[in-house]
Amino acid sequence: MGFGLHVGWAIEGAIGSDFKIDVSYLSPNVKLSDELEASTKLFGTPLLMSGYVYDLMTDETKAKCRQVDKVKIPGSSGKFRLFT
């Protein structure tokens, strides 16, 4: 089991029929969280978070994290810092 954490906007919407409704979230930020979760297997860690989440943390919490890489995400500009 892996967890990918990122912060940003998203649109929530109901998808389905009169018999069953599911909630869906649409955003490039949601896609990035999904990519981070999938990358936990590659990095061999149960949790990956973006630098944006790391920047929101207190100094005490930041001291318990470590940067594992700096990557370019396809379809985005710039490089993203990854932390665990």
PDB file with SEQRES, HELIX, SHEET and CRYST1 records, atoms N, CA, C and O in Angstrom:
SEQRES   1 A   84  MET GLY PHE GLY LEU HIS VAL GLY TRP ALA ILE GLU GLY          
SEQRES   2 A   84  ALA ILE GLY SER ASP PHE LYS ILE ASP VAL SER TYR LEU          
SEQRES   3 A   84  SER PRO ASN VAL LYS LEU SER ASP GLU LEU GLU ALA SER          
SEQRES   4 A   84  THR LYS LEU PHE GLY THR PRO LEU LEU MET SER GLY TYR          
SEQRES   5 A   84  VAL TYR ASP LEU MET THR ASP GLU THR LYS ALA LYS CYS          
SEQRES   6 A   84  ARG GLN VAL ASP LYS VAL LYS ILE PRO GLY SER SER GLY          
SEQRES   7 A   84  LYS PHE ARG LEU PHE THR                                      
HELIX    1 AA1 PRO A   28  PHE A   43  1                                  16    
HELIX    2 AA2 GLY A   51  LEU A   56  1                                   6    
HELIX    3 AA3 ASP A   59  LYS A   62  1                                   4    
SHEET    1 AA1 4 PHE A   3  LEU A   5  0                                        
SHEET    2 AA1 4 LEU A  47  SER A  50  1                                        
SHEET    3 AA1 4 LYS A  79  PHE A  83 -1                                        
SHEET    4 AA1 4 GLN A  67  LYS A  72 -1                                        
SHEET    1 AA2 2 ILE A  11  GLY A  16  0                                        
SHEET    2 AA2 2 ILE A  21  LEU A  26 -1                                        
CRYST1    1.000    1.000    1.000  90.00  90.00  90.00 P 1           1          
ATOM      1  N   MET A   1       0.841  -1.165   0.000  1.00  0.00           N  
ATOM      2  CA  MET A   1       0.000   0.000   0.000  1.00  0.00           C  
ATOM      3  C   MET A   1       0.890   1.232   0.000  1.00  0.00           C  
ATOM      4  O   MET A   1       1.858   1.306   0.757  1.00  0.00           O  
ATOM      5  N   GLY A   2       0.567   2.189  -0.841  1.00  0.00           N  
ATOM      6  CA  GLY A   2       1.336   3.420  -0.912  1.00  0.00           C  
ATOM      7  C   GLY A   2       0.423   4.630  -0.868  1.00  0.00           C  
ATOM      8  O   GLY A   2      -0.762   4.538  -1.191  1.00  0.00           O  
ATOM      9  N   PHE A   3       0.978   5.761  -0.469  1.00  0.00           N  
ATOM     10  CA  PHE A   3       0.225   7.003  -0.374  1.00  0.00           C  
ATOM     11  C   PHE A   3       0.969   8.101  -1.103  1.00  0.00           C  
ATOM     12  O   PHE A   3       2.179   8.250  -0.934  1.00  0.00           O  
ATOM     13  N   GLY A   4       0.258   8.875  -1.917  1.00  0.00           N  
ATOM     14  CA  GLY A   4       0.814  10.022  -2.609  1.00  0.00           C  
ATOM     15  C   GLY A   4       0.097  11.274  -2.147  1.00  0.00           C  
ATOM     16  O   GLY A   4      -1.129  11.349  -2.218  1.00  0.00           O  
ATOM     17  N   LEU A   5       0.850  12.260  -1.675  1.00  0.00           N  
ATOM     18  CA  LEU A   5       0.256  13.486  -1.149  1.00  0.00           C  
ATOM     19  C   LEU A   5       0.676  14.693  -1.975  1.00  0.00           C  
ATOM     20  O   LEU A   5       1.859  14.904  -2.240  1.00  0.00           O  
ATOM     21  N   HIS A   6      -0.308  15.473  -2.371  1.00  0.00           N  
ATOM     22  CA  HIS A   6      -0.075  16.715  -3.094  1.00  0.00           C  
ATOM     23  C   HIS A   6      -1.189  17.667  -2.695  1.00  0.00           C  
ATOM     24  O   HIS A   6      -2.230  17.223  -2.210  1.00  0.00           O  
ATOM     25  N   VAL A   7      -0.999  18.936  -2.883  1.00  0.00           N  
ATOM     26  CA  VAL A   7      -2.002  19.924  -2.506  1.00  0.00           C  
ATOM     27  C   VAL A   7      -2.345  20.770  -3.726  1.00  0.00           C  
ATOM     28  O   VAL A   7      -1.465  21.090  -4.525  1.00  0.00           O  
ATOM     29  N   GLY A   8      -3.607  21.133  -3.873  1.00  0.00           N  
ATOM     30  CA  GLY A   8      -4.044  21.967  -4.992  1.00  0.00           C  
ATOM     31  C   GLY A   8      -5.551  21.888  -5.177  1.00  0.00           C  
ATOM     32  O   GLY A   8      -6.251  21.215  -4.421  1.00  0.00           O  
ATOM     33  N   TRP A   9      -6.030  22.576  -6.179  1.00  0.00           N  
ATOM     34  CA  TRP A   9      -7.472  22.626  -6.435  1.00  0.00           C  
ATOM     35  C   TRP A   9      -7.954  21.347  -7.120  1.00  0.00           C  
ATOM     36  O   TRP A   9      -7.184  20.615  -7.742  1.00  0.00           O  
ATOM     37  N   ALA A  10      -9.253  21.111  -6.983  1.00  0.00           N  
ATOM     38  CA  ALA A  10      -9.902  19.983  -7.664  1.00  0.00           C  
ATOM     39  C   ALA A  10     -11.393  20.283  -7.776  1.00  0.00           C  
ATOM     40  O   ALA A  10     -11.956  21.034  -6.980  1.00  0.00           O  
ATOM     41  N   ILE A  11     -12.009  19.685  -8.774  1.00  0.00           N  
ATOM     42  CA  ILE A  11     -13.455  19.806  -8.953  1.00  0.00           C  
ATOM     43  C   ILE A  11     -14.076  18.476  -8.565  1.00  0.00           C  
ATOM     44  O   ILE A  11     -13.654  17.419  -9.034  1.00  0.00           O  
ATOM     45  N   GLU A  12     -15.091  18.540  -7.696  1.00  0.00           N  
ATOM     46  CA  GLU A  12     -15.783  17.331  -7.250  1.00  0.00           C  
ATOM     47  C   GLU A  12     -17.115  17.240  -7.995  1.00  0.00           C  
ATOM     48  O   GLU A  12     -17.818  18.238  -8.156  1.00  0.00           O  
ATOM     49  N   GLY A  13     -17.449  16.039  -8.444  1.00  0.00           N  
ATOM     50  CA  GLY A  13     -18.710  15.864  -9.145  1.00  0.00           C  
ATOM     51  C   GLY A  13     -19.274  14.478  -8.963  1.00  0.00           C  
ATOM     52  O   GLY A  13     -18.542  13.523  -8.703  1.00  0.00           O  
ATOM     53  N   ALA A  14     -20.582  14.374  -9.102  1.00  0.00           N  
ATOM     54  CA  ALA A  14     -21.268  13.087  -8.989  1.00  0.00           C  
ATOM     55  C   ALA A  14     -21.415  12.484 -10.383  1.00  0.00           C  
ATOM     56  O   ALA A  14     -21.839  13.155 -11.324  1.00  0.00           O  
ATOM     57  N   ILE A  15     -21.059  11.207 -10.497  1.00  0.00           N  
ATOM     58  CA  ILE A  15     -21.153  10.489 -11.763  1.00  0.00           C  
ATOM     59  C   ILE A  15     -21.946   9.216 -11.510  1.00  0.00           C  
ATOM     60  O   ILE A  15     -21.710   8.524 -10.520  1.00  0.00           O  
ATOM     61  N   GLY A  16     -22.881   8.901 -12.396  1.00  0.00           N  
ATOM     62  CA  GLY A  16     -23.625   7.660 -12.233  1.00  0.00           C  
ATOM     63  C   GLY A  16     -25.029   7.752 -12.771  1.00  0.00           C  
ATOM     64  O   GLY A  16     -25.321   8.530 -13.679  1.00  0.00           O  
ATOM     65  N   SER A  17     -25.906   6.930 -12.185  1.00  0.00           N  
ATOM     66  CA  SER A  17     -27.299   6.857 -12.623  1.00  0.00           C  
ATOM     67  C   SER A  17     -28.206   7.050 -11.416  1.00  0.00           C  
ATOM     68  O   SER A  17     -27.744   7.378 -10.323  1.00  0.00           O  
ATOM     69  N   ASP A  18     -29.504   6.843 -11.627  1.00  0.00           N  
ATOM     70  CA  ASP A  18     -30.454   6.958 -10.519  1.00  0.00           C  
ATOM     71  C   ASP A  18     -30.245   5.873  -9.467  1.00  0.00           C  
ATOM     72  O   ASP A  18     -30.689   6.021  -8.329  1.00  0.00           O  
ATOM     73  N   PHE A  19     -29.572   4.784  -9.839  1.00  0.00           N  
ATOM     74  CA  PHE A  19     -29.403   3.651  -8.941  1.00  0.00           C  
ATOM     75  C   PHE A  19     -28.068   3.664  -8.192  1.00  0.00           C  
ATOM     76  O   PHE A  19     -27.963   3.129  -7.088  1.00  0.00           O  
ATOM     77  N   LYS A  20     -27.075   4.265  -8.786  1.00  0.00           N  
ATOM     78  CA  LYS A  20     -25.751   4.290  -8.153  1.00  0.00           C  
ATOM     79  C   LYS A  20     -25.025   5.566  -8.554  1.00  0.00           C  
ATOM     80  O   LYS A  20     -24.919   5.892  -9.736  1.00  0.00           O  
ATOM     81  N   ILE A  21     -24.530   6.276  -7.557  1.00  0.00           N  
ATOM     82  CA  ILE A  21     -23.785   7.514  -7.807  1.00  0.00           C  
ATOM     83  C   ILE A  21     -22.418   7.408  -7.146  1.00  0.00           C  
ATOM     84  O   ILE A  21     -22.308   7.045  -5.975  1.00  0.00           O  
ATOM     85  N   ASP A  22     -21.384   7.728  -7.907  1.00  0.00           N  
ATOM     86  CA  ASP A  22     -20.021   7.765  -7.391  1.00  0.00           C  
ATOM     87  C   ASP A  22     -19.517   9.200  -7.446  1.00  0.00           C  
ATOM     88  O   ASP A  22     -19.958  10.002  -8.269  1.00  0.00           O  
ATOM     89  N   VAL A  23     -18.594   9.500  -6.563  1.00  0.00           N  
ATOM     90  CA  VAL A  23     -17.975  10.813  -6.548  1.00  0.00           C  
ATOM     91  C   VAL A  23     -16.672  10.742  -7.319  1.00  0.00           C  
ATOM     92  O   VAL A  23     -15.925   9.770  -7.200  1.00  0.00           O  
ATOM     93  N   SER A  24     -16.400  11.761  -8.103  1.00  0.00           N  
ATOM     94  CA  SER A  24     -15.158  11.819  -8.856  1.00  0.00           C  
ATOM     95  C   SER A  24     -14.513  13.179  -8.640  1.00  0.00           C  
ATOM     96  O   SER A  24     -15.201  14.187  -8.480  1.00  0.00           O  
ATOM     97  N   TYR A  25     -13.189  13.198  -8.638  1.00  0.00           N  
ATOM     98  CA  TYR A  25     -12.430  14.435  -8.480  1.00  0.00           C  
ATOM     99  C   TYR A  25     -11.571  14.628  -9.717  1.00  0.00           C  
ATOM    100  O   TYR A  25     -10.835  13.726 -10.114  1.00  0.00           O  
ATOM    101  N   LEU A  26     -11.663  15.800 -10.325  1.00  0.00           N  
ATOM    102  CA  LEU A  26     -10.929  16.089 -11.550  1.00  0.00           C  
ATOM    103  C   LEU A  26      -9.988  17.261 -11.334  1.00  0.00           C  
ATOM    104  O   LEU A  26     -10.395  18.315 -10.847  1.00  0.00           O  
ATOM    105  N   SER A  27      -8.722  17.070 -11.701  1.00  0.00           N  
ATOM    106  CA  SER A  27      -7.737  18.130 -11.577  1.00  0.00           C  
ATOM    107  C   SER A  27      -6.373  17.570 -11.946  1.00  0.00           C  
ATOM    108  O   SER A  27      -6.125  16.377 -11.768  1.00  0.00           O  
ATOM    109  N   PRO A  28      -5.484  18.416 -12.458  1.00  0.00           N  
ATOM    110  CA  PRO A  28      -4.112  17.943 -12.654  1.00  0.00           C  
ATOM    111  C   PRO A  28      -3.453  17.609 -11.314  1.00  0.00           C  
ATOM    112  O   PRO A  28      -2.532  16.794 -11.264  1.00  0.00           O  
ATOM    113  N   ASN A  29      -3.916  18.229 -10.239  1.00  0.00           N  
ATOM    114  CA  ASN A  29      -3.377  17.946  -8.911  1.00  0.00           C  
ATOM    115  C   ASN A  29      -3.746  16.550  -8.434  1.00  0.00           C  
ATOM    116  O   ASN A  29      -2.946  15.890  -7.770  1.00  0.00           O  
ATOM    117  N   VAL A  30      -4.941  16.099  -8.762  1.00  0.00           N  
ATOM    118  CA  VAL A  30      -5.371  14.741  -8.421  1.00  0.00           C  
ATOM    119  C   VAL A  30      -4.525  13.738  -9.199  1.00  0.00           C  
ATOM    120  O   VAL A  30      -4.113  12.710  -8.662  1.00  0.00           O  
ATOM    121  N   LYS A  31      -4.271  14.045 -10.463  1.00  0.00           N  
ATOM    122  CA  LYS A  31      -3.442  13.160 -11.290  1.00  0.00           C  
ATOM    123  C   LYS A  31      -2.028  13.061 -10.718  1.00  0.00           C  
ATOM    124  O   LYS A  31      -1.435  11.982 -10.710  1.00  0.00           O  
ATOM    125  N   LEU A  32      -1.494  14.175 -10.245  1.00  0.00           N  
ATOM    126  CA  LEU A  32      -0.150  14.164  -9.661  1.00  0.00           C  
ATOM    127  C   LEU A  32      -0.123  13.319  -8.389  1.00  0.00           C  
ATOM    128  O   LEU A  32       0.836  12.581  -8.163  1.00  0.00           O  
ATOM    129  N   SER A  33      -1.149  13.413  -7.565  1.00  0.00           N  
ATOM    130  CA  SER A  33      -1.226  12.562  -6.367  1.00  0.00           C  
ATOM    131  C   SER A  33      -1.234  11.096  -6.745  1.00  0.00           C  
ATOM    132  O   SER A  33      -0.593  10.273  -6.091  1.00  0.00           O  
ATOM    133  N   ASP A  34      -1.964  10.772  -7.807  1.00  0.00           N  
ATOM    134  CA  ASP A  34      -2.016   9.391  -8.289  1.00  0.00           C  
ATOM    135  C   ASP A  34      -0.638   8.933  -8.771  1.00  0.00           C  
ATOM    136  O   ASP A  34      -0.230   7.804  -8.498  1.00  0.00           O  
ATOM    137  N   GLU A  35       0.072   9.793  -9.478  1.00  0.00           N  
ATOM    138  CA  GLU A  35       1.424   9.465  -9.947  1.00  0.00           C  
ATOM    139  C   GLU A  35       2.377   9.272  -8.772  1.00  0.00           C  
ATOM    140  O   GLU A  35       3.227   8.383  -8.805  1.00  0.00           O  
ATOM    141  N   LEU A  36       2.246  10.087  -7.749  1.00  0.00           N  
ATOM    142  CA  LEU A  36       3.084   9.943  -6.558  1.00  0.00           C  
ATOM    143  C   LEU A  36       2.818   8.608  -5.874  1.00  0.00           C  
ATOM    144  O   LEU A  36       3.749   7.924  -5.449  1.00  0.00           O  
ATOM    145  N   GLU A  37       1.543   8.241  -5.771  1.00  0.00           N  
ATOM    146  CA  GLU A  37       1.192   6.957  -5.146  1.00  0.00           C  
ATOM    147  C   GLU A  37       1.789   5.806  -5.943  1.00  0.00           C  
ATOM    148  O   GLU A  37       2.330   4.867  -5.360  1.00  0.00           O  
ATOM    149  N   ALA A  38       1.698   5.867  -7.258  1.00  0.00           N  
ATOM    150  CA  ALA A  38       2.249   4.804  -8.100  1.00  0.00           C  
ATOM    151  C   ALA A  38       3.775   4.736  -7.977  1.00  0.00           C  
ATOM    152  O   ALA A  38       4.359   3.661  -8.110  1.00  0.00           O  
ATOM    153  N   SER A  39       4.412   5.861  -7.729  1.00  0.00           N  
ATOM    154  CA  SER A  39       5.875   5.919  -7.634  1.00  0.00           C  
ATOM    155  C   SER A  39       6.418   5.421  -6.302  1.00  0.00           C  
ATOM    156  O   SER A  39       7.628   5.240  -6.161  1.00  0.00           O  
ATOM    157  N   THR A  40       5.546   5.196  -5.323  1.00  0.00           N  
ATOM    158  CA  THR A  40       6.041   4.691  -4.029  1.00  0.00           C  
ATOM    159  C   THR A  40       6.717   3.339  -4.204  1.00  0.00           C  
ATOM    160  O   THR A  40       7.676   3.029  -3.497  1.00  0.00           O  
ATOM    161  N   LYS A  41       6.231   2.538  -5.131  1.00  0.00           N  
ATOM    162  CA  LYS A  41       6.847   1.227  -5.387  1.00  0.00           C  
ATOM    163  C   LYS A  41       8.244   1.389  -5.990  1.00  0.00           C  
ATOM    164  O   LYS A  41       9.167   0.649  -5.648  1.00  0.00           O  
ATOM    165  N   LEU A  42       8.384   2.352  -6.877  1.00  0.00           N  
ATOM    166  CA  LEU A  42       9.674   2.620  -7.522  1.00  0.00           C  
ATOM    167  C   LEU A  42      10.725   3.079  -6.500  1.00  0.00           C  
ATOM    168  O   LEU A  42      11.883   2.667  -6.561  1.00  0.00           O  
ATOM    169  N   PHE A  43      10.304   3.932  -5.569  1.00  0.00           N  
ATOM    170  CA  PHE A  43      11.232   4.465  -4.573  1.00  0.00           C  
ATOM    171  C   PHE A  43      11.336   3.580  -3.332  1.00  0.00           C  
ATOM    172  O   PHE A  43      12.193   3.806  -2.479  1.00  0.00           O  
ATOM    173  N   GLY A  44      10.473   2.583  -3.231  1.00  0.00           N  
ATOM    174  CA  GLY A  44      10.519   1.667  -2.094  1.00  0.00           C  
ATOM    175  C   GLY A  44      10.147   2.323  -0.781  1.00  0.00           C  
ATOM    176  O   GLY A  44      10.742   2.027   0.255  1.00  0.00           O  
ATOM    177  N   THR A  45       9.172   3.209  -0.816  1.00  0.00           N  
ATOM    178  CA  THR A  45       8.722   3.913   0.382  1.00  0.00           C  
ATOM    179  C   THR A  45       7.194   3.907   0.425  1.00  0.00           C  
ATOM    180  O   THR A  45       6.558   3.946  -0.628  1.00  0.00           O  
ATOM    181  N   PRO A  46       6.595   3.859   1.601  1.00  0.00           N  
ATOM    182  CA  PRO A  46       5.133   3.811   1.668  1.00  0.00           C  
ATOM    183  C   PRO A  46       4.450   5.155   1.411  1.00  0.00           C  
ATOM    184  O   PRO A  46       3.241   5.198   1.184  1.00  0.00           O  
ATOM    185  N   LEU A  47       5.220   6.262   1.444  1.00  0.00           N  
ATOM    186  CA  LEU A  47       4.616   7.580   1.289  1.00  0.00           C  
ATOM    187  C   LEU A  47       5.536   8.477   0.483  1.00  0.00           C  
ATOM    188  O   LEU A  47       6.732   8.566   0.760  1.00  0.00           O  
ATOM    189  N   LEU A  48       4.975   9.139  -0.511  1.00  0.00           N  
ATOM    190  CA  LEU A  48       5.680  10.182  -1.249  1.00  0.00           C  
ATOM    191  C   LEU A  48       4.830  11.435  -1.233  1.00  0.00           C  
ATOM    192  O   LEU A  48       3.617  11.370  -1.430  1.00  0.00           O  
ATOM    193  N   MET A  49       5.456  12.565  -1.000  1.00  0.00           N  
ATOM    194  CA  MET A  49       4.731  13.834  -1.017  1.00  0.00           C  
ATOM    195  C   MET A  49       5.496  14.850  -1.850  1.00  0.00           C  
ATOM    196  O   MET A  49       6.720  14.796  -1.962  1.00  0.00           O  
ATOM    197  N   SER A  50       4.757  15.763  -2.422  1.00  0.00           N  
ATOM    198  CA  SER A  50       5.374  16.804  -3.228  1.00  0.00           C  
ATOM    199  C   SER A  50       6.003  17.862  -2.323  1.00  0.00           C  
ATOM    200  O   SER A  50       5.708  17.943  -1.131  1.00  0.00           O  
ATOM    201  N   GLY A  51       6.868  18.658  -2.916  1.00  0.00           N  
ATOM    202  CA  GLY A  51       7.479  19.761  -2.182  1.00  0.00           C  
ATOM    203  C   GLY A  51       6.457  20.779  -1.722  1.00  0.00           C  
ATOM    204  O   GLY A  51       6.692  21.493  -0.747  1.00  0.00           O  
ATOM    205  N   TYR A  52       5.319  20.860  -2.410  1.00  0.00           N  
ATOM    206  CA  TYR A  52       4.265  21.799  -2.011  1.00  0.00           C  
ATOM    207  C   TYR A  52       3.657  21.402  -0.662  1.00  0.00           C  
ATOM    208  O   TYR A  52       3.349  22.267   0.158  1.00  0.00           O  
ATOM    209  N   VAL A  53       3.486  20.117  -0.438  1.00  0.00           N  
ATOM    210  CA  VAL A  53       2.986  19.638   0.859  1.00  0.00           C  
ATOM    211  C   VAL A  53       4.058  19.868   1.924  1.00  0.00           C  
ATOM    212  O   VAL A  53       3.763  20.332   3.026  1.00  0.00           O  
ATOM    213  N   TYR A  54       5.289  19.541   1.587  1.00  0.00           N  
ATOM    214  CA  TYR A  54       6.421  19.727   2.508  1.00  0.00           C  
ATOM    215  C   TYR A  54       6.515  21.185   2.957  1.00  0.00           C  
ATOM    216  O   TYR A  54       6.741  21.450   4.138  1.00  0.00           O  
ATOM    217  N   ASP A  55       6.348  22.122   2.042  1.00  0.00           N  
ATOM    218  CA  ASP A  55       6.455  23.548   2.370  1.00  0.00           C  
ATOM    219  C   ASP A  55       5.374  24.017   3.335  1.00  0.00           C  
ATOM    220  O   ASP A  55       5.559  25.032   4.007  1.00  0.00           O  
ATOM    221  N   LEU A  56       4.262  23.314   3.423  1.00  0.00           N  
ATOM    222  CA  LEU A  56       3.172  23.686   4.340  1.00  0.00           C  
ATOM    223  C   LEU A  56       3.379  23.150   5.759  1.00  0.00           C  
ATOM    224  O   LEU A  56       2.650  23.531   6.675  1.00  0.00           O  
ATOM    225  N   MET A  57       4.354  22.284   5.944  1.00  0.00           N  
ATOM    226  CA  MET A  57       4.577  21.639   7.242  1.00  0.00           C  
ATOM    227  C   MET A  57       5.329  22.552   8.211  1.00  0.00           C  
ATOM    228  O   MET A  57       6.000  23.506   7.816  1.00  0.00           O  
ATOM    229  N   THR A  58       5.188  22.221   9.481  1.00  0.00           N  
ATOM    230  CA  THR A  58       5.958  22.935  10.500  1.00  0.00           C  
ATOM    231  C   THR A  58       7.415  22.468  10.440  1.00  0.00           C  
ATOM    232  O   THR A  58       7.713  21.414   9.880  1.00  0.00           O  
ATOM    233  N   ASP A  59       8.303  23.251  11.015  1.00  0.00           N  
ATOM    234  CA  ASP A  59       9.726  22.872  11.023  1.00  0.00           C  
ATOM    235  C   ASP A  59       9.945  21.549  11.751  1.00  0.00           C  
ATOM    236  O   ASP A  59      10.806  20.760  11.365  1.00  0.00           O  
ATOM    237  N   GLU A  60       9.169  21.309  12.799  1.00  0.00           N  
ATOM    238  CA  GLU A  60       9.282  20.058  13.560  1.00  0.00           C  
ATOM    239  C   GLU A  60       8.928  18.849  12.687  1.00  0.00           C  
ATOM    240  O   GLU A  60       9.591  17.814  12.758  1.00  0.00           O  
ATOM    241  N   THR A  61       7.899  18.982  11.877  1.00  0.00           N  
ATOM    242  CA  THR A  61       7.491  17.887  10.992  1.00  0.00           C  
ATOM    243  C   THR A  61       8.470  17.741   9.827  1.00  0.00           C  
ATOM    244  O   THR A  61       8.774  16.622   9.416  1.00  0.00           O  
ATOM    245  N   LYS A  62       8.962  18.855   9.295  1.00  0.00           N  
ATOM    246  CA  LYS A  62       9.946  18.804   8.206  1.00  0.00           C  
ATOM    247  C   LYS A  62      11.197  18.046   8.624  1.00  0.00           C  
ATOM    248  O   LYS A  62      11.824  17.380   7.800  1.00  0.00           O  
ATOM    249  N   ALA A  63      11.566  18.141   9.896  1.00  0.00           N  
ATOM    250  CA  ALA A  63      12.767  17.458  10.390  1.00  0.00           C  
ATOM    251  C   ALA A  63      12.620  15.936  10.315  1.00  0.00           C  
ATOM    252  O   ALA A  63      13.621  15.219  10.335  1.00  0.00           O  
ATOM    253  N   LYS A  64      11.383  15.439  10.228  1.00  0.00           N  
ATOM    254  CA  LYS A  64      11.140  13.994  10.167  1.00  0.00           C  
ATOM    255  C   LYS A  64      11.036  13.495   8.726  1.00  0.00           C  
ATOM    256  O   LYS A  64      10.809  12.306   8.502  1.00  0.00           O  
ATOM    257  N   CYS A  65      11.199  14.386   7.751  1.00  0.00           N  
ATOM    258  CA  CYS A  65      11.090  14.035   6.336  1.00  0.00           C  
ATOM    259  C   CYS A  65      12.463  14.102   5.683  1.00  0.00           C  
ATOM    260  O   CYS A  65      13.389  14.724   6.203  1.00  0.00           O  
ATOM    261  N   ARG A  66      12.572  13.449   4.535  1.00  0.00           N  
ATOM    262  CA  ARG A  66      13.800  13.571   3.749  1.00  0.00           C  
ATOM    263  C   ARG A  66      13.446  13.653   2.270  1.00  0.00           C  
ATOM    264  O   ARG A  66      12.481  13.039   1.814  1.00  0.00           O  
ATOM    265  N   GLN A  67      14.235  14.416   1.534  1.00  0.00           N  
ATOM    266  CA  GLN A  67      14.027  14.535   0.099  1.00  0.00           C  
ATOM    267  C   GLN A  67      14.621  13.307  -0.576  1.00  0.00           C  
ATOM    268  O   GLN A  67      15.766  12.939  -0.313  1.00  0.00           O  
ATOM    269  N   VAL A  68      13.835  12.672  -1.450  1.00  0.00           N  
ATOM    270  CA  VAL A  68      14.312  11.472  -2.127  1.00  0.00           C  
ATOM    271  C   VAL A  68      14.694  11.724  -3.581  1.00  0.00           C  
ATOM    272  O   VAL A  68      15.488  10.975  -4.149  1.00  0.00           O  
ATOM    273  N   ASP A  69      14.139  12.767  -4.186  1.00  0.00           N  
ATOM    274  CA  ASP A  69      14.467  13.037  -5.585  1.00  0.00           C  
ATOM    275  C   ASP A  69      13.907  14.381  -6.007  1.00  0.00           C  
ATOM    276  O   ASP A  69      13.121  15.005  -5.293  1.00  0.00           O  
ATOM    277  N   LYS A  70      14.331  14.808  -7.181  1.00  0.00           N  
ATOM    278  CA  LYS A  70      13.792  15.996  -7.845  1.00  0.00           C  
ATOM    279  C   LYS A  70      13.513  15.546  -9.269  1.00  0.00           C  
ATOM    280  O   LYS A  70      14.440  15.195  -9.999  1.00  0.00           O  
ATOM    281  N   VAL A  71      12.240  15.551  -9.676  1.00  0.00           N  
ATOM    282  CA  VAL A  71      11.847  14.958 -10.948  1.00  0.00           C  
ATOM    283  C   VAL A  71      11.051  15.929 -11.807  1.00  0.00           C  
ATOM    284  O   VAL A  71      10.456  16.883 -11.307  1.00  0.00           O  
ATOM    285  N   LYS A  72      11.053  15.665 -13.115  1.00  0.00           N  
ATOM    286  CA  LYS A  72      10.199  16.395 -14.036  1.00  0.00           C  
ATOM    287  C   LYS A  72       8.989  15.518 -14.309  1.00  0.00           C  
ATOM    288  O   LYS A  72       9.129  14.369 -14.726  1.00  0.00           O  
ATOM    289  N   ILE A  73       7.822  16.051 -14.077  1.00  0.00           N  
ATOM    290  CA  ILE A  73       6.574  15.326 -14.316  1.00  0.00           C  
ATOM    291  C   ILE A  73       6.116  15.643 -15.741  1.00  0.00           C  
ATOM    292  O   ILE A  73       6.006  16.817 -16.094  1.00  0.00           O  
ATOM    293  N   PRO A  74       5.846  14.630 -16.568  1.00  0.00           N  
ATOM    294  CA  PRO A  74       5.377  14.886 -17.938  1.00  0.00           C  
ATOM    295  C   PRO A  74       4.120  15.751 -17.944  1.00  0.00           C  
ATOM    296  O   PRO A  74       3.188  15.516 -17.174  1.00  0.00           O  
ATOM    297  N   GLY A  75       4.106  16.747 -18.815  1.00  0.00           N  
ATOM    298  CA  GLY A  75       2.944  17.627 -18.927  1.00  0.00           C  
ATOM    299  C   GLY A  75       2.969  18.810 -17.985  1.00  0.00           C  
ATOM    300  O   GLY A  75       2.012  19.582 -17.951  1.00  0.00           O  
ATOM    301  N   SER A  76       4.038  18.977 -17.215  1.00  0.00           N  
ATOM    302  CA  SER A  76       4.131  20.107 -16.301  1.00  0.00           C  
ATOM    303  C   SER A  76       5.451  20.830 -16.524  1.00  0.00           C  
ATOM    304  O   SER A  76       6.380  20.295 -17.129  1.00  0.00           O  
ATOM    305  N   SER A  77       5.510  22.033 -16.031  1.00  0.00           N  
ATOM    306  CA  SER A  77       6.742  22.808 -16.182  1.00  0.00           C  
ATOM    307  C   SER A  77       7.531  22.747 -14.881  1.00  0.00           C  
ATOM    308  O   SER A  77       6.944  22.684 -13.800  1.00  0.00           O  
ATOM    309  N   GLY A  78       8.811  22.765 -14.974  1.00  0.00           N  
ATOM    310  CA  GLY A  78       9.651  22.765 -13.782  1.00  0.00           C  
ATOM    311  C   GLY A  78       9.847  21.375 -13.207  1.00  0.00           C  
ATOM    312  O   GLY A  78       9.311  20.383 -13.702  1.00  0.00           O  
ATOM    313  N   LYS A  79      10.637  21.345 -12.141  1.00  0.00           N  
ATOM    314  CA  LYS A  79      10.922  20.082 -11.463  1.00  0.00           C  
ATOM    315  C   LYS A  79      10.217  20.071 -10.108  1.00  0.00           C  
ATOM    316  O   LYS A  79      10.040  21.106  -9.467  1.00  0.00           O  
ATOM    317  N   PHE A  80       9.823  18.870  -9.698  1.00  0.00           N  
ATOM    318  CA  PHE A  80       9.134  18.693  -8.424  1.00  0.00           C  
ATOM    319  C   PHE A  80      10.066  17.997  -7.435  1.00  0.00           C  
ATOM    320  O   PHE A  80      10.743  17.026  -7.775  1.00  0.00           O  
ATOM    321  N   ARG A  81      10.088  18.505  -6.221  1.00  0.00           N  
ATOM    322  CA  ARG A  81      10.833  17.846  -5.156  1.00  0.00           C  
ATOM    323  C   ARG A  81       9.928  16.772  -4.557  1.00  0.00           C  
ATOM    324  O   ARG A  81       8.742  17.006  -4.327  1.00  0.00           O  
ATOM    325  N   LEU A  82      10.488  15.613  -4.312  1.00  0.00           N  
ATOM    326  CA  LEU A  82       9.733  14.510  -3.702  1.00  0.00           C  
ATOM    327  C   LEU A  82      10.315  14.222  -2.331  1.00  0.00           C  
ATOM    328  O   LEU A  82      11.533  14.158  -2.164  1.00  0.00           O  
ATOM    329  N   PHE A  83       9.442  14.050  -1.355  1.00  0.00           N  
ATOM    330  CA  PHE A  83       9.842  13.792   0.020  1.00  0.00           C  
ATOM    331  C   PHE A  83       9.167  12.535   0.539  1.00  0.00           C  
ATOM    332  O   PHE A  83       8.111  12.131   0.052  1.00  0.00           O  
ATOM    333  N   THR A  84       9.790  11.928   1.530  1.00  0.00           N  
ATOM    334  CA  THR A  84       9.195  10.809   2.242  1.00  0.00           C  
ATOM    335  C   THR A  84       9.399  11.028   3.724  1.00  0.00           C  
ATOM    336  O   THR A  84       8.976  10.203   4.534  1.00  0.00           O  
TER     337      THR A  84                                                      
END                                                                             
